[in-house]
Amino acid sequence: MTDRPTLTTTAGAPVPDNQNSITAGPRGGLMIQDYQLIEKLAHQNRERIPERVVHAKGWGAFGTLTITGDISRYTKAKCLQPGASTPMLARFSTVAGELGAADHERDVRGFALKFYTEDGNWDLVGNNTPVFFVRDPYKFPDFIHTQKRHPKTNMRSSTAMWDFWSLSPESLHQVTILMSDRGLPIDPMHMNGYGSHTYSLWNGNGERFWVKFHFKTQQGHKHYVNQEAETIIGRTREGYQEALFGTIENGQFPTWKVQVQVMTEAQAQQTSYNPFDLTKVWPHSEFPPIDIGTMELNRNAENYFAEIEQAAFSPSNIVPGISHSPDKMLQARIFSYADAHRYRLGTHYEQIPVNKPKCPVHHYNRDGQMNTYGGILSGNPDAYYEPNSVNGPVEEPSAKEPPLKIEGEMGRFNHRDGNDDYGQVRALFNLFDAGEKSRLFSNIAAAMGGVPGHIVERQLAHFKLVHPDYEAGVRTALKSAHGYEADTISAKATAAE
């Protein structure tokens, strides 16, 4: 056994016996001086950190972003120049499920990317859908409450979900996608990813352009119907982890085609819809996607907890040439994501290796929880403030982005006034063939089991405003699945109440 490493305490001292605790004789009580036992138990008590409030269940891998197209006229970002190759991390997830939830549940999938660029980390936090349920961040906590457990029953509540959605018509676009075939991808490799938000690019001339990021799966789209997913969940709750890990471990590296839609500031003034509204897409006929490169995943994490569970993504992480937009949901997430990481992982969460930039880092942040710098990041112990006269780090004017033009007065404006929440959903619905529509109706009906009739009717009224066939199809499916009749409460709903 001399060729094996010596087991030590966390302080590095050799452990002479890792099988027996110290006691007062063979039958005696434990001795509090057994620091090795105390260390082991105390560490076990702290092995779990708070799970993410949303996107708790996730799967990830490392890879490379390779740029082949030329969008240098839109951005100075080095990682988006032709020929650039950037190491990256991708984490996929469900939104509502807790850490122990089954992978194959009908839910939106998170699609979070971290690019380790030479100018710092660039994070793109998106989903497998181009839109979201709400457009104003003031409603985000309320929406998430409906996806989590009821405070009294401690169970998920279909009533809460449909009550919120039926009172929030802006959710129709996302609800329709969620209840369609694409609401249940078979695994992470067979789904698209989207930056979802409107971001911006800016070039060396100080010109700003609005942008949408798309990641199109090169494995093809594959989805399960509810019954297929239920069968898989009966076999395993880790189907996505098994598929992603196994595929990469077997040397079959999944790829995504990377595309951008670009809009000028002038064009943004002319659109009939708000281009910064997270519940809307930019029609491809107006803003054709531009192919710019490929994303490939080719390495599994060596330690899931260290590299995937502790991975921290935030849209506040941008690099010169890439920035934000007036998208209200994005603006709120700039704060909330980083704040969540400070709570969950510690004040200096970006010192954790998986989150640490691969470029030099110099700043004046000090002390606090999780400070493991092992030195002064300013490079000089006398330079712990700025400005200073001791050659501490200074600002880089070339990284300054052009001004973000803001128009209008400040106030709390009704985000539903003058907003068409039905037109784009109608366009999507009309793209579905008969089979896709039938499955959409059945999926919605299945999800409405036990929901009170007045909420069902309110939601059906929204479907009718999208298309009469949408409302009629769901109504027929409700009758078939639950015996639902108009203006009544189903037997299941009565039992639930």
C-alpha positions as CSV (number, residue, x, y, z in Angstrom):
1,M,0.0,0.0,0.0
2,T,3.0,2.3,0.0
3,D,2.2,3.4,-3.6
4,R,-1.1,5.0,-2.5
5,P,-1.4,8.5,-1.2
6,T,-1.8,9.0,2.6
7,L,-5.2,10.0,3.9
8,T,-5.0,13.3,5.8
9,T,-7.2,15.7,7.7
10,T,-8.2,18.9,5.9
11,A,-5.2,20.5,7.6
12,G,-2.9,17.9,6.0
13,A,-2.1,15.7,9.0
14,P,-1.9,11.9,8.4
15,V,-5.0,10.0,9.5
16,P,-3.8,6.8,11.4
17,D,-7.3,5.2,11.7
18,N,-10.3,6.0,9.5
19,Q,-12.4,3.0,10.7
20,N,-12.8,3.6,14.5
21,S,-13.7,6.6,16.6
22,I,-12.0,7.2,20.0
23,T,-13.9,5.9,22.9
24,A,-13.4,5.3,26.6
25,G,-12.8,1.6,26.2
26,P,-14.5,-0.9,23.8
27,R,-17.9,-0.2,25.2
28,G,-17.3,3.4,26.4
29,G,-18.7,6.7,25.2
30,L,-17.1,8.9,22.5
31,M,-14.3,11.3,23.4
32,I,-14.8,14.9,22.3
33,Q,-11.1,15.1,21.7
34,D,-11.6,12.9,18.6
35,Y,-11.1,15.9,16.2
36,Q,-11.0,13.6,13.2
37,L,-14.5,12.3,13.9
38,I,-15.7,15.8,14.6
39,E,-14.2,17.1,11.4
40,K,-15.8,14.3,9.4
41,L,-19.3,14.7,10.9
42,A,-19.1,18.5,10.8
43,H,-18.2,18.5,7.1
44,Q,-20.9,16.1,6.3
45,N,-23.4,18.4,7.9
46,R,-22.3,21.1,5.5
47,E,-22.0,19.1,2.3
48,R,-25.2,20.5,0.8
49,I,-25.5,24.1,-0.2
50,P,-28.9,25.8,-0.9
51,E,-30.2,24.6,-4.2
52,R,-31.0,27.2,-6.9
53,V,-34.5,28.7,-6.4
54,V,-35.2,28.0,-10.1
55,H,-33.2,25.8,-12.5
56,A,-32.2,23.6,-9.5
57,K,-32.0,20.3,-11.5
58,G,-29.3,20.6,-14.1
59,W,-26.8,18.8,-16.4
60,G,-23.7,20.3,-17.9
61,A,-20.5,19.8,-19.9
62,F,-17.5,21.7,-21.2
63,G,-16.7,22.5,-24.8
64,T,-15.7,25.1,-27.4
65,L,-17.3,28.0,-29.3
66,T,-15.8,28.4,-32.7
67,I,-16.6,31.4,-34.9
68,T,-16.5,31.0,-38.7
69,G,-18.7,33.8,-39.8
70,D,-17.8,37.5,-39.9
71,I,-19.9,39.9,-37.8
72,S,-17.0,42.3,-37.1
73,R,-19.0,45.2,-38.5
74,Y,-21.4,44.7,-35.6
75,T,-19.1,43.9,-32.7
76,K,-15.5,44.3,-31.4
77,A,-15.9,41.3,-29.1
78,K,-12.7,39.2,-29.6
79,C,-14.6,36.0,-29.0
80,L,-17.0,36.7,-31.9
81,Q,-14.3,37.5,-34.5
82,P,-13.7,35.1,-37.4
83,G,-11.4,32.2,-36.3
84,A,-11.9,32.8,-32.6
85,S,-12.0,29.6,-30.5
86,T,-13.3,30.0,-26.9
87,P,-13.5,27.4,-24.1
88,M,-16.9,27.3,-22.5
89,L,-19.3,25.6,-20.1
90,A,-22.9,24.8,-20.8
91,R,-25.5,23.9,-18.2
92,F,-29.0,22.7,-19.1
93,S,-31.8,22.5,-16.5
94,T,-35.5,22.4,-15.8
95,V,-37.1,25.5,-14.4
96,A,-39.5,24.3,-11.7
97,G,-38.1,21.0,-10.5
98,E,-36.1,20.7,-7.3
99,L,-32.7,18.9,-7.2
100,G,-34.4,15.5,-6.9
101,A,-37.0,16.1,-9.6
102,A,-37.3,13.8,-12.6
103,D,-35.5,15.0,-15.7
104,H,-38.3,14.1,-18.2
105,E,-40.9,16.5,-16.9
106,R,-42.8,18.9,-19.2
107,D,-41.0,22.2,-18.4
108,V,-39.0,24.9,-20.0
109,R,-35.3,24.0,-20.1
110,G,-32.6,26.4,-19.1
111,F,-29.7,26.8,-21.6
112,A,-26.9,28.7,-19.7
113,L,-23.5,29.3,-21.3
114,K,-20.2,30.6,-19.9
115,F,-17.5,31.6,-22.3
116,Y,-14.0,32.0,-20.8
117,T,-12.7,34.8,-23.1
118,E,-9.4,36.6,-23.0
119,D,-11.3,39.7,-21.9
120,G,-13.1,38.0,-19.0
121,N,-16.2,35.7,-18.7
122,W,-19.2,36.2,-20.9
123,D,-22.3,34.5,-19.7
124,L,-25.4,34.0,-21.8
125,V,-28.3,32.9,-19.7
126,G,-31.2,31.6,-21.8
127,N,-33.7,28.8,-22.3
128,N,-34.7,26.3,-25.0
129,T,-37.5,28.7,-26.0
130,P,-37.1,32.1,-27.6
131,V,-39.7,33.7,-25.3
132,F,-40.8,33.6,-21.6
133,F,-44.0,33.7,-19.5
134,V,-43.7,37.3,-18.3
135,R,-42.3,40.5,-19.6
136,D,-42.1,42.6,-16.4
137,P,-39.7,41.3,-13.7
138,Y,-42.1,42.6,-11.0
139,K,-44.2,39.5,-11.8
140,F,-41.3,37.0,-11.9
141,P,-41.4,36.0,-8.2
142,D,-45.2,35.6,-8.4
143,F,-44.9,33.3,-11.5
144,I,-42.2,31.2,-9.8
145,H,-44.4,30.8,-6.7
146,T,-47.0,29.2,-8.9
147,Q,-44.4,26.7,-10.2
148,K,-43.3,25.6,-6.7
149,R,-45.1,23.9,-3.9
150,H,-48.3,25.1,-2.3
151,P,-47.5,26.4,1.2
152,K,-50.2,24.3,2.8
153,T,-50.4,21.1,0.8
154,N,-46.7,21.1,-0.1
155,M,-47.7,19.8,-3.6
156,R,-47.5,21.4,-7.0
157,S,-50.7,23.2,-7.8
158,S,-52.2,23.2,-11.3
159,T,-54.8,25.6,-10.1
160,A,-52.1,28.2,-9.2
161,M,-50.4,27.8,-12.5
162,W,-53.5,28.2,-14.7
163,D,-54.9,30.9,-12.4
164,F,-51.8,33.0,-13.0
165,W,-51.5,32.2,-16.7
166,S,-55.2,33.0,-17.3
167,L,-54.7,36.4,-15.6
168,S,-51.5,37.1,-17.5
169,P,-52.3,36.9,-21.3
170,E,-48.6,37.7,-22.0
171,S,-47.9,34.1,-21.0
172,L,-49.8,32.6,-24.0
173,H,-46.8,32.4,-26.3
174,Q,-44.6,30.5,-23.8
175,V,-47.5,28.3,-22.6
176,T,-48.3,27.3,-26.2
177,I,-44.6,26.3,-26.8
178,L,-44.5,24.5,-23.4
179,M,-47.6,22.5,-24.2
180,S,-46.5,21.7,-27.7
181,D,-44.2,18.9,-28.8
182,R,-41.1,21.0,-27.9
183,G,-42.1,21.1,-24.3
184,L,-40.6,17.7,-23.7
185,P,-37.2,17.2,-25.4
186,I,-35.8,13.7,-25.1
187,D,-32.4,15.1,-23.8
188,P,-30.3,18.2,-23.9
189,M,-28.6,17.4,-27.2
190,H,-31.9,17.4,-29.2
191,M,-33.2,20.8,-28.3
192,N,-32.4,24.4,-29.4
193,G,-31.0,27.1,-27.1
194,Y,-31.8,30.8,-27.2
195,G,-30.4,33.8,-25.5
196,S,-34.1,34.7,-25.3
197,H,-33.4,38.3,-24.2
198,T,-32.5,41.1,-26.6
199,Y,-28.8,41.9,-26.0
200,S,-26.6,44.4,-27.8
201,L,-23.4,44.4,-29.8
202,W,-21.2,47.4,-30.3
203,N,-18.2,47.9,-32.6
204,G,-15.0,49.8,-32.6
205,N,-16.8,52.9,-34.0
206,G,-19.1,53.1,-31.1
207,E,-22.2,51.9,-33.0
208,R,-24.7,49.8,-31.2
209,F,-26.9,47.0,-32.7
210,W,-29.6,44.9,-31.0
211,V,-29.1,41.1,-31.2
212,K,-30.8,37.8,-30.5
213,F,-28.6,34.7,-30.0
214,H,-29.7,31.3,-31.3
215,F,-28.2,27.8,-30.9
216,K,-29.7,25.3,-33.3
217,T,-29.2,21.7,-32.5
218,Q,-27.4,19.7,-35.1
219,Q,-28.6,16.4,-33.7
220,G,-32.2,17.1,-34.8
221,H,-35.3,17.8,-32.7
222,K,-36.6,14.9,-30.8
223,H,-39.4,15.0,-28.3
224,Y,-41.5,12.6,-26.1
225,V,-45.2,12.7,-25.6
226,N,-46.4,12.6,-22.0
227,Q,-46.9,8.8,-21.9
228,E,-43.4,8.1,-23.1
229,A,-41.9,10.4,-20.5
230,E,-43.9,8.8,-17.8
231,T,-42.5,5.4,-18.8
232,I,-38.9,6.7,-18.7
233,I,-39.5,8.4,-15.3
234,G,-40.6,5.0,-14.0
235,R,-37.2,3.6,-15.0
236,T,-35.0,6.6,-14.1
237,R,-35.2,10.1,-12.8
238,E,-31.8,10.9,-14.3
239,G,-32.5,10.4,-18.0
240,Y,-31.0,13.7,-19.1
241,Q,-27.8,13.2,-17.1
242,E,-27.4,9.7,-18.4
243,A,-27.8,10.8,-22.0
244,L,-25.6,13.9,-21.9
245,F,-22.8,12.3,-19.8
246,G,-22.9,9.0,-21.7
247,T,-22.9,10.6,-25.2
248,I,-19.8,12.7,-24.4
249,E,-18.1,9.9,-22.5
250,N,-18.5,7.8,-25.6
251,G,-16.8,10.4,-27.8
252,Q,-20.0,11.5,-29.6
253,F,-19.7,15.3,-29.2
254,P,-23.0,17.2,-29.7
255,T,-22.9,20.5,-31.7
256,W,-25.2,23.5,-32.1
257,K,-25.1,25.9,-35.0
258,V,-24.7,29.5,-33.6
259,Q,-26.8,32.2,-35.2
260,V,-27.6,35.9,-34.5
261,Q,-30.4,38.1,-35.5
262,V,-29.3,41.7,-35.8
263,M,-31.4,44.9,-35.7
264,T,-30.2,48.5,-36.0
265,E,-31.3,51.1,-33.5
266,A,-33.3,52.8,-36.3
267,Q,-35.1,49.6,-37.2
268,A,-36.1,49.1,-33.5
269,Q,-38.0,52.4,-33.7
270,Q,-40.1,51.0,-36.6
271,T,-41.2,47.5,-35.4
272,S,-44.9,47.0,-34.7
273,Y,-43.9,45.1,-31.5
274,N,-41.6,46.0,-28.7
275,P,-38.2,44.4,-29.7
276,F,-37.2,44.3,-26.0
277,D,-40.3,42.4,-25.0
278,L,-39.3,38.9,-23.7
279,T,-42.7,37.5,-24.7
280,K,-42.1,38.3,-28.4
281,V,-39.8,36.9,-31.1
282,W,-38.3,38.8,-34.0
283,P,-39.8,37.4,-37.2
284,H,-37.1,35.6,-39.3
285,S,-38.6,37.1,-42.4
286,E,-37.8,40.6,-41.1
287,F,-34.5,39.8,-39.4
288,P,-33.0,36.6,-41.0
289,P,-30.6,34.6,-38.7
290,I,-27.0,34.9,-39.6
291,D,-24.7,31.8,-39.2
292,I,-21.6,32.7,-37.2
293,G,-20.2,29.5,-35.9
294,T,-20.5,26.2,-33.9
295,M,-20.8,25.3,-30.3
296,E,-19.4,21.8,-29.4
297,L,-19.5,20.0,-26.1
298,N,-16.7,17.6,-25.7
299,R,-15.7,17.1,-22.0
300,N,-17.6,16.0,-19.0
301,A,-16.9,17.5,-15.6
302,E,-14.5,15.6,-13.3
303,N,-16.6,16.5,-10.3
304,Y,-20.2,17.3,-10.7
305,F,-20.6,19.4,-7.6
306,A,-17.5,21.5,-8.1
307,E,-18.0,22.2,-11.8
308,I,-21.7,22.0,-12.5
309,E,-23.6,22.5,-9.2
310,Q,-21.2,25.4,-8.2
311,A,-21.3,27.0,-11.7
312,A,-22.7,30.5,-11.5
313,F,-24.1,32.2,-14.6
314,S,-25.2,35.8,-14.7
315,P,-26.0,38.2,-17.6
316,S,-24.0,40.8,-15.6
317,N,-20.9,39.1,-17.1
318,I,-20.3,40.8,-20.4
319,V,-17.1,41.7,-22.4
320,P,-16.2,44.6,-24.6
321,G,-18.3,44.5,-27.7
322,I,-21.3,42.8,-26.0
323,S,-23.8,44.4,-23.7
324,H,-27.4,44.7,-22.5
325,S,-30.6,46.3,-23.8
326,P,-33.7,48.0,-22.3
327,D,-35.3,44.5,-22.0
328,K,-36.9,44.9,-18.5
329,M,-36.5,41.2,-17.6
330,L,-32.8,41.3,-18.6
331,Q,-32.2,44.5,-16.6
332,A,-33.6,42.8,-13.5
333,R,-31.6,39.6,-14.1
334,I,-28.4,41.6,-14.3
335,F,-28.9,42.1,-10.5
336,S,-30.8,39.1,-9.4
337,Y,-28.6,36.3,-10.8
338,A,-25.4,37.6,-9.3
339,D,-27.1,38.3,-6.1
340,A,-28.5,34.7,-6.0
341,H,-24.9,33.4,-6.4
342,R,-23.6,35.6,-3.5
343,Y,-26.3,34.1,-1.3
344,R,-25.9,30.5,-2.4
345,L,-22.1,30.2,-3.0
346,G,-20.6,33.1,-1.1
347,T,-19.5,36.7,-1.6
348,H,-16.5,35.8,-3.8
349,Y,-18.3,33.0,-5.8
350,E,-16.3,34.0,-8.8
351,Q,-13.1,32.6,-7.2
352,I,-14.5,29.1,-7.4
353,P,-12.4,27.5,-10.2
354,V,-15.3,26.8,-12.5
355,N,-16.4,30.5,-12.3
356,K,-12.9,32.0,-12.3
357,P,-11.9,33.9,-15.5
358,K,-9.0,32.5,-17.4
359,C,-7.6,35.9,-18.0
360,P,-5.7,38.1,-15.4
361,V,-8.0,39.6,-12.8
362,H,-7.3,42.8,-10.9
363,H,-9.7,44.7,-8.6
364,Y,-10.0,46.2,-5.1
365,N,-12.7,44.0,-3.6
366,R,-11.6,42.8,-0.2
367,D,-12.3,40.3,2.6
368,G,-15.7,38.8,3.1
369,Q,-16.9,35.2,2.9
370,M,-15.1,32.9,0.5
371,N,-12.1,35.2,-0.1
372,T,-9.4,32.8,-1.2
373,Y,-7.3,35.2,-3.2
374,G,-4.1,34.3,-1.3
375,G,-2.9,37.8,-2.0
376,I,-3.8,41.3,-3.2
377,L,-5.5,41.3,-6.6
378,S,-4.5,44.9,-7.1
379,G,-0.9,43.6,-7.3
380,N,0.4,45.8,-4.5
381,P,-0.6,45.6,-0.8
382,D,-0.5,49.4,-0.6
383,A,-3.0,49.6,-3.5
384,Y,-6.3,48.7,-1.7
385,Y,-8.2,51.8,-2.9
386,E,-8.5,53.8,-6.1
387,P,-7.3,56.2,-7.3
388,N,-3.9,55.7,-5.9
389,S,-0.3,56.7,-6.5
390,V,1.3,53.2,-6.1
391,N,0.7,51.8,-9.5
392,G,-2.6,50.0,-8.7
393,P,-4.9,48.8,-11.5
394,V,-6.6,51.6,-13.5
395,E,-9.5,51.8,-15.8
396,E,-9.3,51.0,-19.5
397,P,-11.2,53.6,-21.6
398,S,-11.3,51.5,-24.7
399,A,-13.7,49.1,-22.9
400,K,-16.3,51.9,-22.5
401,E,-19.4,51.1,-24.5
402,P,-21.5,53.7,-26.3
403,P,-24.4,55.3,-24.4
404,L,-27.6,53.4,-24.1
405,K,-30.3,55.7,-25.5
406,I,-33.3,55.8,-23.1
407,E,-36.5,57.6,-24.2
408,G,-39.7,58.6,-22.3
409,E,-40.6,59.5,-18.8
410,M,-39.9,57.4,-15.7
411,G,-42.9,55.7,-14.0
412,R,-44.8,52.4,-13.5
413,F,-46.4,51.8,-16.9
414,N,-49.0,49.1,-17.6
415,H,-47.0,46.7,-19.8
416,R,-50.3,45.3,-21.2
417,D,-51.5,48.6,-22.6
418,G,-51.3,48.5,-26.4
419,N,-49.6,45.1,-26.4
420,D,-50.8,42.4,-28.7
421,D,-50.4,39.1,-26.8
422,Y,-52.2,37.0,-29.4
423,G,-50.8,37.8,-32.9
424,Q,-47.5,35.9,-32.6
425,V,-49.2,33.0,-30.8
426,R,-51.6,32.8,-33.7
427,A,-48.7,32.7,-36.2
428,L,-47.1,29.9,-34.2
429,F,-50.4,28.0,-33.9
430,N,-50.9,28.2,-37.6
431,L,-47.5,26.6,-38.2
432,F,-48.6,23.4,-36.4
433,D,-50.0,20.5,-38.4
434,A,-53.0,18.5,-37.4
435,G,-51.1,16.1,-35.3
436,E,-49.1,18.8,-33.5
437,K,-52.4,20.6,-32.7
438,S,-54.0,17.5,-31.4
439,R,-51.1,16.8,-29.0
440,L,-51.1,20.5,-27.9
441,F,-54.8,20.2,-27.0
442,S,-54.3,16.9,-25.1
443,N,-51.2,18.2,-23.2
444,I,-53.1,21.3,-22.1
445,A,-56.1,19.2,-21.0
446,A,-53.9,16.9,-19.0
447,A,-52.3,19.8,-17.3
448,M,-55.7,21.3,-16.4
449,G,-56.9,18.3,-14.4
450,G,-58.5,19.6,-11.1
451,V,-58.5,23.2,-12.1
452,P,-61.7,25.1,-11.1
453,G,-64.1,25.8,-14.0
454,H,-64.0,29.6,-13.8
455,I,-60.2,29.5,-14.3
456,V,-60.5,27.0,-17.2
457,E,-63.0,29.2,-18.9
458,R,-60.9,32.3,-18.5
459,Q,-58.0,30.5,-20.1
460,L,-60.2,29.1,-22.9
461,A,-61.2,32.7,-23.7
462,H,-57.6,33.6,-24.3
463,F,-57.2,30.6,-26.6
464,K,-60.2,31.7,-28.5
465,L,-58.6,35.1,-29.1
466,V,-55.7,33.3,-30.6
467,H,-57.8,31.2,-32.9
468,P,-61.3,29.7,-32.5
469,D,-59.8,26.2,-33.3
470,Y,-57.4,26.6,-30.4
471,E,-60.3,27.1,-27.9
472,A,-62.5,24.4,-29.5
473,G,-59.7,21.8,-29.6
474,V,-58.8,22.3,-25.9
475,R,-62.4,22.3,-24.9
476,T,-63.0,19.0,-26.7
477,A,-59.8,17.5,-25.1
478,L,-61.0,18.6,-21.7
479,K,-64.3,16.9,-22.1
480,S,-62.5,13.7,-23.3
481,A,-60.0,13.7,-20.4
482,H,-62.0,15.0,-17.5
483,G,-65.6,15.0,-18.6
484,Y,-65.5,18.8,-18.5
485,E,-68.5,20.8,-19.6
486,A,-68.7,24.6,-20.0
487,D,-69.3,26.7,-16.9
488,T,-69.1,23.7,-14.6
489,I,-66.4,22.4,-12.3
490,S,-65.2,18.9,-13.1
491,A,-65.5,16.0,-10.7
492,K,-61.7,16.2,-10.2
493,A,-61.9,19.9,-9.4
494,T,-64.7,19.4,-6.9
495,A,-62.7,16.7,-5.2
496,A,-59.6,18.9,-5.1
497,E,-61.5,21.8,-3.5
